């Protein structure tokens, strides 16, 4: 493999969204692989297990800048580290969650985000019965304290888990307070000023795809 091509891809090209979605899948596979960090693994092995084609795996991994060895592929530990560094998982990013309903509580209770460099500091909710309670060691605070907390702790990531009718107001508050990236779980798209990253997670769309695939397989 040509190391220059890998470096050029990692440094100079825009990374396609499908590649960004597949890289965590590769990492999860490597993390759960019954192999030592010093063992080798090839694109073919990864592709066969995940139902992909080797050339696609090779192209995806090239964005991380890692260089595979002829005939042996990649060192497992080095490949995991390259993916983590490329995705920014080695640096913990603090986030503030808006919405402590069922979805918000589930997100707040999930410890796995830390493995991917995300630390939810607290949740925000306007329900007084939930305020000042603690979930998974994280406090639920009133809405009027959110802006001050964001600015004081320089929080850059905001997570929206509120009903659709409230989502845009929350996104506006985030933008005005200094949030630079919004992860939106509300069932509606939100707008943000230029320069602020918005990632929409549409659970209904994912369910529709799943249901259609199930129907076709029946």
C-alpha positions, 0 to 999 in steps of 0.5 A, spaced: 500 500 500 502 507 498 503 511 504 502 517 501 495 516 498 493 514 505 496 521 508 493 525 502 486 522 503 487 523 511 489 531 510 486 533 504 480 530 502 473 531 505 471 525 508 464 522 506 459 521 511 458 513 509 465 513 511 465 516 518 459 512 519 463 505 518 469 507 521 466 506 528 463 500 526 470 497 524 473 500 531 467 496 535 469 490 531 476 491 533 475 492 540 471 486 540 476 481 536 479 476 540 486 478 538 492 481 541 493 488 540 500 486 536 496 481 532 495 483 524 488 484 521 487 485 513 482 489 510 479 482 507 478 479 514 474 486 516 470 486 510 468 478 510 466 479 517 462 486 516 459 484 509 463 489 505 468 489 500 475 489 501 477 495 497 471 499 501 474 498 507 481 500 505 479 506 502 475 508 509 481 506 513 486 510 508 482 517 511 485 515 518 492 516 515 494 509 517 499 505 512 498 497 512 503 492 511 504 488 505 501 481 505 499 482 513 495 488 513 494 492 519 497 491 527 490 491 531 492 496 536 495 501 531 489 501 527 484 502 533 488 508 535 488 511 528 481 510 528 480 513 535 485 519 533 482 521 527 475 521 530 477 525 536 475 520 541 482 520 545 480 527 547 474 528 551 468 533 549 463 535 554 456 536 552 450 538 555 443 535 554 437 538 553 430 534 555 430 529 561 424 525 558 424 518 556 429 519 551 433 524 555 434 519 561 436 513 556 442 518 553 444 520 560 444 513 563 448 511 557 456 510 560 458 508 553 459 515 550 465 516 554 468 510 550 467 515 544 470 521 547 463 524 549 462 526 556 455 529 558 456 533 564 448 535 565 441 535 563 437 541 562 429 540 563 424 545 565 420 540 569 421 542 576 419 535 579 426 533 575 430 539 577 436 538 582 435 530 581 441 526 579 441 521 574 447 517 573 451 522 577 449 527 572 444 533 575 438 536 571 438 543 571 433 548 570 433 552 563 435 558 565 441 556 568 443 553 561 446 559 558 451 560 564 453 553 564 455 553 557 459 559 557 462 558 564 465 551 562 466 552 554 461 547 552 461 546 545 456 540 544 449 540 545 444 534 545 437 535 543 432 530 546 426 535 547 419 534 543 419 537 536 415 543 538 421 546 543 427 543 538 428 550 534 428 554 541 433 550 544 437 550 538 437 557 538 439 558 545 445 553 544 447 557 538 447 564 542 450 561 548 456 558 544 455 551 542 459 549 536 455 542 534 448 540 535 446 533 536 439 533 534 434 527 536 428 531 536 423 528 530 424 535 526 430 538 523 433 544 526 436 550 523 443 553 526 447 559 523 453 558 519 459 555 522 455 550 527 455 543 525 448 540 526 447 532 526 440 529 525 438 523 528 431 521 525 429 514 529 423 514 525 427 514 518 431 508 521 425 504 523 422 505 516 428 502 513 428 496 518 421 495 517 421 495 509 427 490 510 423 486 514 417 486 509 422 484 503 425 479 507 418 475 509 
